[in-house]
Amino acid sequence: MPERHIRVQRRMSAPTASVWAVYADFPNLAKHWSGLRATRAIGSQTSGMGARRRVELKPMGSMAETVTVWEEGRRMDTQNQPSKSVPFKQARSSLTLTPDGDGTLATFDYRYVPRGGPVGRLTGPLIDKMLTATFTDMLAATGKAVRANG
């Protein structure tokens, strides 16, 4: 099954450091974004390379995420370990923040391999559409959180 790739971007009217502060609060993403049921740290490390969190998805499912790249103020990548209730075998993400005039351009890339062989090939486009909407909402919620904390 080939890997699928989704990319969403959003320009936020806030300095990169302010946007980073929301994402760097790694175990608490659900505090800023209602698209998740809950998030919590796994272990005592809550930031930097190797930090882990449990993500409870809506409407159901969960997965563990581990930070694989942490470039302070600029980039965070995760490797996701999906549970059986998530429709993909493996996934990874990359969030990159780039200064853009007086704001920030946030780029979120998500790469995943669907479950199900031939069925996965058919459901891939539907999953892409759902994930694109989900991640677009995540970036919008981050922008609101930054303005609220601003």
Residue frames as a rotation matrix with the C-alpha (Angstrom) as fourth column:
MET 1
0.589 0.808 0.000 0.00
0.808 -0.589 0.000 0.00
0.000 0.000 -1.000 0.00
PRO 2
-0.246 -0.712 0.658 1.58
0.651 -0.624 -0.432 3.33
0.718 0.322 0.617 -1.02
GLU 3
-0.523 -0.043 -0.851 2.03
0.747 -0.504 -0.434 6.12
-0.410 -0.863 0.296 1.45
ARG 4
0.352 0.684 0.639 -0.42
0.811 -0.563 0.156 9.01
0.466 0.463 -0.753 1.20
HIS 5
-0.687 -0.652 -0.321 0.50
0.726 -0.638 -0.257 12.66
-0.037 -0.409 0.912 1.82
ILE 6
0.546 0.816 0.193 -1.60
0.780 -0.578 0.239 15.59
0.306 0.020 -0.952 2.99
ARG 7
-0.692 -0.706 -0.152 -0.37
0.717 -0.646 -0.261 19.18
0.086 -0.289 0.953 3.34
VAL 8
0.572 0.804 0.161 -2.28
0.752 -0.593 0.289 22.09
0.328 -0.044 -0.944 4.83
GLN 9
-0.639 -0.767 0.054 -1.06
0.704 -0.612 -0.361 25.64
0.311 -0.193 0.931 5.39
ARG 10
0.622 0.783 -0.020 -2.34
0.733 -0.573 0.367 28.69
0.276 -0.242 -0.930 7.22
ARG 11
-0.458 -0.680 0.572 -0.99
0.343 -0.729 -0.592 32.17
0.820 -0.075 0.568 7.68
MET 12
0.390 0.514 -0.764 -1.43
0.906 -0.064 0.419 33.44
0.166 -0.855 -0.491 11.23
SER 13
0.383 -0.182 0.906 -1.24
0.038 -0.976 -0.213 37.08
0.923 0.116 -0.367 12.25
ALA 14
0.961 -0.162 0.226 1.09
-0.236 -0.045 0.971 36.37
-0.147 -0.986 -0.082 15.13
PRO 15
0.134 -0.984 -0.118 4.84
-0.987 -0.123 -0.099 36.12
0.083 0.130 -0.988 15.67
THR 16
0.117 -0.180 -0.977 6.36
-0.345 0.915 -0.210 32.69
0.931 0.361 0.045 15.14
ALA 17
-0.868 -0.496 0.008 7.38
-0.161 0.267 -0.950 32.46
0.469 -0.827 -0.311 18.82
SER 18
-0.460 0.780 0.424 3.74
-0.821 -0.192 -0.537 32.86
-0.338 -0.596 0.729 19.90
VAL 19
0.478 0.600 -0.642 2.54
-0.805 0.591 -0.047 30.14
0.351 0.539 0.766 17.51
TRP 20
-0.254 -0.675 -0.693 5.39
-0.215 0.738 -0.640 27.86
0.943 -0.014 -0.333 18.60
ALA 21
-0.805 -0.071 0.589 4.42
-0.585 -0.066 -0.808 28.31
0.096 -0.995 0.012 22.25
VAL 22
0.240 0.954 0.179 1.02
-0.945 0.272 -0.183 26.70
-0.223 -0.125 0.967 21.57
TYR 23
0.669 0.001 -0.743 2.52
-0.407 0.837 -0.365 23.70
0.621 0.547 0.561 19.76
ALA 24
-0.397 -0.911 -0.110 5.43
-0.326 0.252 -0.911 23.37
0.858 -0.326 -0.397 22.19
ASP 25
-0.335 0.418 0.844 2.86
-0.899 0.125 -0.419 22.71
-0.281 -0.900 0.334 24.93
PHE 26
-0.708 -0.139 -0.693 3.03
-0.582 0.670 0.460 19.23
0.400 0.729 -0.555 23.40
PRO 27
-0.916 0.351 -0.194 0.95
0.397 0.863 -0.312 17.15
0.057 -0.363 -0.930 25.84
ASN 28
-0.447 0.755 -0.480 -1.87
0.356 -0.342 -0.870 19.72
-0.820 -0.560 -0.116 25.91
LEU 29
-0.997 0.045 0.063 -2.94
0.043 -0.348 0.936 20.15
0.064 0.936 0.345 22.27
ALA 30
-0.339 0.938 -0.071 -6.56
0.795 0.326 0.511 19.25
0.502 0.117 -0.857 23.16
LYS 31
-0.176 0.225 -0.958 -6.62
0.741 -0.610 -0.280 22.31
-0.648 -0.759 -0.059 25.43
HIS 32
-0.588 -0.183 -0.788 -6.29
-0.239 -0.891 0.386 24.48
-0.773 0.415 0.480 22.30
TRP 33
-0.702 0.260 -0.663 -8.17
-0.667 0.088 0.740 22.36
0.251 0.962 0.111 19.76
SER 34
-0.101 0.788 0.607 -11.60
-0.779 0.317 -0.541 20.80
-0.619 -0.528 0.582 20.22
GLY 35
0.315 0.170 -0.934 -10.93
-0.858 0.470 -0.204 18.36
0.405 0.866 0.294 17.35
LEU 36
-0.542 -0.508 -0.669 -9.54
-0.098 0.830 -0.550 15.91
0.834 -0.232 -0.500 19.92
ARG 37
0.607 0.717 -0.341 -11.22
0.241 0.243 0.940 14.30
0.757 -0.653 -0.025 22.90
ALA 38
0.930 -0.362 0.072 -8.07
-0.174 -0.258 0.950 14.56
-0.325 -0.896 -0.303 25.03
THR 39
0.422 -0.883 -0.206 -4.27
0.005 0.230 -0.973 14.59
0.907 0.410 0.101 25.02
ARG 40
0.921 -0.210 0.328 -1.88
-0.356 -0.107 0.929 13.74
-0.160 -0.972 -0.173 27.83
ALA 41
0.062 -0.987 -0.147 1.83
-0.975 -0.029 -0.221 13.17
0.214 0.158 -0.964 28.32
ILE 42
0.922 -0.039 -0.386 3.24
0.088 0.990 0.112 9.67
0.378 -0.137 0.916 28.31
GLY 43
0.125 -0.906 -0.404 6.08
0.939 0.239 -0.246 9.74
0.320 -0.348 0.881 30.80
SER 44
0.339 -0.045 -0.940 7.73
0.689 -0.668 0.280 12.75
-0.641 -0.742 -0.195 32.39
GLN 45
-0.770 -0.633 -0.077 9.27
0.391 -0.565 0.727 14.37
-0.504 0.529 0.682 29.28
THR 46
0.244 0.965 -0.101 6.79
0.578 -0.228 -0.783 16.93
-0.778 0.132 -0.614 27.91
SER 47
0.870 0.001 -0.493 8.86
-0.360 -0.683 -0.635 18.69
-0.337 0.730 -0.594 25.23
GLY 48
-0.038 -0.960 -0.279 11.80
-0.909 -0.083 0.408 18.16
-0.415 0.269 -0.869 22.92
MET 49
-0.164 -0.157 -0.974 12.99
-0.733 0.680 0.014 15.15
0.660 0.717 -0.227 20.99
GLY 50
-0.811 -0.139 -0.569 11.55
0.124 0.909 -0.398 11.97
0.572 -0.393 -0.720 22.47
ALA 51
-0.726 0.642 0.247 8.53
-0.555 -0.334 -0.762 13.59
-0.407 -0.690 0.598 24.19
ARG 52
-0.870 0.479 -0.119 5.43
0.318 0.729 0.606 11.39
0.377 0.490 -0.786 23.94
ARG 53
-0.645 0.746 0.165 1.70
-0.681 -0.464 -0.566 11.96
-0.346 -0.478 0.807 24.22
ARG 54
-0.685 0.609 0.399 -1.48
0.632 0.770 -0.090 9.92
-0.362 0.190 -0.913 24.04
VAL 55
-0.843 0.450 -0.294 -4.04
-0.533 -0.771 0.348 11.41
-0.070 0.451 0.890 21.65
GLU 56
-0.493 0.797 0.350 -7.72
0.484 0.585 -0.651 10.50
-0.723 -0.151 -0.674 22.05
LEU 57
-0.996 0.034 0.081 -9.34
0.059 -0.418 0.906 11.13
0.065 0.908 0.414 18.67
LYS 58
-0.253 0.964 -0.087 -12.89
-0.435 -0.194 -0.879 12.18
-0.864 -0.184 0.468 17.82
PRO 59
0.334 0.823 0.459 -15.24
-0.756 -0.057 0.652 10.43
0.563 -0.565 0.603 17.50
MET 60
0.930 -0.069 0.360 -13.18
-0.191 0.745 0.639 7.42
-0.313 -0.663 0.680 18.60
GLY 61
0.681 -0.732 -0.016 -9.74
0.517 0.496 -0.698 5.90
0.518 0.467 0.716 18.51
SER 62
0.864 -0.499 -0.066 -6.41
-0.278 -0.583 0.763 6.84
-0.420 -0.641 -0.642 19.96
MET 63
0.669 -0.744 -0.008 -2.72
0.455 0.418 -0.787 6.78
0.588 0.522 0.618 19.20
ALA 64
0.557 -0.630 -0.540 0.61
0.473 -0.294 0.831 7.55
-0.683 -0.718 0.134 20.77
GLU 65
0.870 -0.340 0.357 2.84
0.151 -0.505 -0.850 10.22
0.470 0.793 -0.388 19.24
THR 66
0.441 -0.819 -0.368 6.58
0.700 0.058 0.712 10.57
-0.561 -0.571 0.599 19.72
VAL 67
0.860 -0.226 -0.458 8.54
-0.378 -0.884 -0.275 13.70
-0.343 0.409 -0.846 18.78
THR 68
0.607 -0.651 0.456 11.28
0.736 0.677 -0.012 12.73
-0.300 0.343 0.890 16.30
VAL 69
-0.372 -0.674 0.638 12.45
0.753 -0.621 -0.216 16.25
0.542 0.400 0.739 15.32
TRP 70
0.674 0.498 -0.546 12.37
0.716 -0.621 0.319 19.32
-0.180 -0.606 -0.775 17.58
GLU 71
-0.459 -0.728 0.510 13.89
0.781 -0.604 -0.158 22.48
0.423 0.326 0.846 16.14
GLU 72
-0.312 0.347 -0.884 13.01
0.788 -0.425 -0.445 25.06
-0.531 -0.836 -0.141 18.78
GLY 73
-0.188 0.354 -0.916 10.65
-0.093 -0.935 -0.342 27.70
-0.978 0.021 0.208 17.43
ARG 74
-0.440 -0.143 -0.886 10.63
-0.832 -0.306 0.463 26.27
-0.338 0.941 0.016 13.93
ARG 75
-0.107 0.315 -0.943 9.82
-0.713 0.637 0.294 22.60
0.693 0.703 0.156 13.40
MET 76
-0.372 0.050 0.927 8.33
-0.735 0.595 -0.327 19.58
-0.568 -0.802 -0.184 15.15
ASP 77
-0.260 0.259 -0.930 7.94
-0.690 0.624 0.367 16.12
0.675 0.737 0.016 13.62
THR 78
-0.091 0.255 0.963 6.15
-0.846 0.490 -0.209 13.17
-0.525 -0.834 0.171 15.17
GLN 79
-0.801 -0.008 -0.599 5.95
-0.306 0.865 0.397 9.46
0.515 0.501 -0.695 14.56
ASN 80
-0.078 0.879 0.470 2.46
-0.997 -0.077 -0.023 8.14
0.016 -0.470 0.882 15.30
GLN 81
-0.987 -0.135 -0.091 1.72
-0.127 0.988 -0.086 4.67
0.102 -0.073 -0.992 16.61
PRO 82
-0.296 0.955 -0.009 -1.96
-0.830 -0.253 0.496 4.15
0.472 0.154 0.868 15.69
SER 83
-0.527 0.286 0.800 -4.23
-0.462 0.695 -0.552 1.77
-0.714 -0.660 -0.234 17.56
LYS 84
-0.822 0.252 0.510 -6.41
0.494 0.762 0.419 -0.83
-0.283 0.597 -0.751 15.84
SER 85
0.165 0.972 -0.164 -9.31
0.754 -0.232 -0.614 1.66
-0.636 -0.022 -0.772 15.86
VAL 86
0.134 -0.216 -0.967 -7.45
-0.423 -0.895 0.141 4.07
-0.896 0.390 -0.211 13.52
PRO 87
0.867 0.414 0.277 -7.74
0.026 0.517 -0.855 3.36
-0.498 0.749 0.437 9.75
PHE 88
0.663 -0.690 -0.291 -4.02
-0.518 -0.142 -0.843 3.47
0.540 0.710 -0.452 9.01
LYS 89
0.701 -0.472 -0.535 -1.00
0.544 0.838 -0.026 1.29
0.461 -0.273 0.845 9.73
GLN 90
-0.143 -0.807 -0.573 1.52
0.931 -0.306 0.198 4.04
-0.335 -0.505 0.795 10.33
ALA 91
0.727 0.360 0.585 1.69
0.540 -0.825 -0.164 7.81
0.423 0.436 -0.794 10.18
ARG 92
-0.261 -0.776 -0.575 4.06
0.916 -0.388 0.107 10.69
-0.306 -0.498 0.811 10.73
SER 93
0.798 0.557 0.229 3.68
0.596 -0.785 -0.169 14.42
0.086 0.271 -0.959 10.73
SER 94
-0.461 -0.886 -0.059 5.80
0.888 -0.459 -0.043 17.52
0.011 -0.072 0.997 10.31
LEU 95
0.779 0.610 -0.148 4.84
0.620 -0.784 0.028 20.99
-0.099 -0.114 -0.989 11.49
THR 96
-0.392 -0.899 0.194 6.98
0.918 -0.397 0.012 23.83
0.066 0.183 0.981 10.16
LEU 97
0.684 0.530 -0.500 6.64
0.585 -0.809 -0.057 27.48
-0.435 -0.254 -0.864 11.18
THR 98
-0.304 -0.746 0.592 8.09
0.943 -0.323 0.076 30.16
0.134 0.582 0.802 8.93
PRO 99
-0.328 0.163 -0.930 8.15
0.322 -0.907 -0.273 33.89
-0.888 -0.389 0.245 9.67
ASP 100
-0.293 0.350 0.890 5.95
0.943 -0.046 0.329 35.65
0.156 0.936 -0.316 7.09
GLY 101
-0.107 0.174 0.979 6.10
0.115 -0.976 0.186 39.42
0.988 0.132 0.085 7.34
ASP 102
-0.494 -0.012 0.869 4.53
-0.783 -0.428 -0.451 40.29
0.378 -0.904 0.202 10.70
GLY 103
0.543 0.751 0.377 2.96
-0.833 0.540 0.123 36.83
-0.111 -0.381 0.918 10.97
THR 104
-0.497 -0.635 0.592 3.71
-0.562 0.755 0.338 33.14
-0.662 -0.165 -0.732 10.64
LEU 105
0.141 0.466 -0.873 3.10
-0.890 0.445 0.094 30.59
0.433 0.765 0.478 7.91
ALA 106
-0.193 -0.104 0.976 2.27
-0.661 0.749 -0.051 27.21
-0.725 -0.655 -0.214 9.48
THR 107
-0.019 0.119 -0.993 2.69
-0.869 0.489 0.075 24.15
0.494 0.864 0.094 7.25
PHE 108
-0.042 0.094 0.995 1.46
-0.710 0.698 -0.096 20.76
-0.703 -0.710 0.037 8.44
ASP 109
-0.206 -0.111 -0.972 2.45
-0.839 0.531 0.117 17.67
0.503 0.840 -0.202 6.46
TYR 110
0.098 0.300 0.949 0.92
-0.726 0.674 -0.138 14.29
-0.681 -0.675 0.284 7.28
ARG 111
-0.314 -0.260 -0.913 2.05
-0.824 0.553 0.126 11.04
0.472 0.792 -0.388 5.70
TYR 112
-0.129 0.345 0.930 0.25
-0.732 0.600 -0.324 7.78
-0.669 -0.722 0.175 6.36
VAL 113
-0.869 -0.060 -0.491 -0.32
-0.375 0.727 0.575 4.28
0.323 0.684 -0.654 5.05
PRO 114
0.040 0.971 0.235 -3.97
-0.984 -0.002 0.177 3.17
0.172 -0.238 0.956 5.09
ARG 115
-0.571 -0.064 0.819 -4.99
-0.366 0.912 -0.184 -0.24
-0.735 -0.405 -0.544 6.40
GLY 116
0.217 0.914 0.344 -6.83
-0.235 0.391 -0.890 -2.77
-0.947 0.112 0.300 4.32
GLY 117
-0.565 -0.467 0.680 -4.93
0.462 0.503 0.730 -3.49
-0.683 0.727 -0.069 1.10
PRO 118
-0.721 0.302 0.623 -7.31
0.594 -0.193 0.781 -2.97
0.356 0.934 -0.040 -1.86
VAL 119
0.409 0.886 -0.218 -10.01
0.871 -0.308 0.383 -1.57
0.272 -0.347 -0.898 0.43
GLY 120
0.147 -0.463 -0.874 -7.45
0.608 -0.654 0.450 0.93
-0.780 -0.598 0.186 1.74
ARG 121
-0.843 -0.434 0.318 -6.83
0.500 -0.412 0.762 2.10
-0.200 0.801 0.565 -1.82
LEU 122
-0.225 0.859 0.460 -10.53
0.679 -0.200 0.706 2.85
0.699 0.471 -0.538 -2.16
THR 123
0.665 0.530 -0.527 -10.88
0.741 -0.376 0.556 4.53
0.097 -0.760 -0.643 1.24
GLY 124
-0.313 -0.916 -0.251 -7.66
0.923 -0.356 0.147 6.54
-0.224 -0.186 0.957 0.92
PRO 125
-0.658 0.066 0.750 -9.25
0.359 -0.848 0.389 9.51
0.662 0.526 0.535 -0.90
LEU 126
0.472 0.878 0.086 -12.07
0.250 -0.227 0.941 9.65
0.846 -0.422 -0.327 1.66
ILE 127
0.505 -0.394 -0.768 -9.58
0.851 0.079 0.520 9.53
-0.144 -0.916 0.375 4.55
ASP 128
-0.592 -0.744 0.311 -7.53
0.794 -0.604 0.067 12.26
0.138 0.286 0.948 2.80
LYS 129
-0.197 0.609 0.768 -10.59
0.196 -0.743 0.640 14.51
0.961 0.276 0.027 2.62
MET 130
0.784 0.517 -0.343 -11.44
0.390 0.020 0.921 13.93
0.483 -0.855 -0.186 6.28
LEU 131
0.218 -0.792 -0.571 -7.85
0.938 0.007 0.347 14.48
-0.271 -0.611 0.744 7.46
THR 132
-0.583 -0.397 0.709 -7.46
0.640 -0.762 0.100 17.63
0.501 0.512 0.698 5.32
ALA 133
0.274 0.771 0.574 -10.55
0.046 -0.607 0.793 19.14
0.961 -0.191 -0.202 6.99
THR 134
0.805 0.010 -0.593 -9.33
0.569 0.270 0.777 18.00
0.168 -0.963 0.211 10.42
PHE 135
-0.109 -0.957 -0.269 -5.85
0.971 -0.160 0.175 19.48
-0.211 -0.242 0.947 10.04
THR 136
-0.417 0.080 0.905 -7.19
0.409 -0.873 0.265 22.71
0.812 0.481 0.332 8.51
ASP 137
0.670 0.726 0.159 -9.38
0.099 -0.299 0.949 23.05
0.736 -0.620 -0.272 11.61
MET 138
0.525 -0.557 -0.643 -6.36
0.846 0.260 0.466 22.35
-0.092 -0.789 0.607 13.85
LEU 139
-0.553 -0.774 0.309 -4.39
0.806 -0.590 -0.035 25.21
0.209 0.230 0.950 12.29
ALA 140
-0.094 0.608 0.788 -7.40
0.094 -0.783 0.615 27.55
0.991 0.132 0.016 12.57
ALA 141
0.838 0.417 -0.352 -7.85
0.344 0.098 0.934 26.62
0.424 -0.904 -0.061 16.25
THR 142
0.046 -0.908 -0.416 -4.17
0.993 -0.002 0.114 27.29
-0.105 -0.419 0.902 16.87
GLY 143
-0.576 -0.213 0.789 -4.53
0.466 -0.879 0.104 30.73
0.671 0.428 0.605 15.32
LYS 144
0.424 0.806 0.413 -7.46
-0.032 -0.442 0.896 31.47
0.905 -0.393 -0.162 17.66
ALA 145
0.735 -0.197 -0.649 -5.51
0.671 0.350 0.653 30.18
0.098 -0.916 0.389 20.69
VAL 146
-0.373 -0.925 0.075 -2.55
0.917 -0.380 -0.124 32.40
0.143 0.022 0.989 19.82
ARG 147
-0.365 0.309 0.878 -4.82
0.105 -0.924 0.369 35.47
0.925 0.226 0.304 19.48
ALA 148
0.705 0.704 -0.081 -6.56
0.114 0.000 0.993 34.63
0.699 -0.710 -0.081 22.79
ASN 149
0.559 -0.583 -0.590 -3.20
0.815 0.255 0.520 34.29
-0.152 -0.772 0.618 24.59
GLY 150
0.099 -0.607 0.789 -1.76
0.833 -0.383 -0.400 37.26
0.545 0.696 0.467 22.71
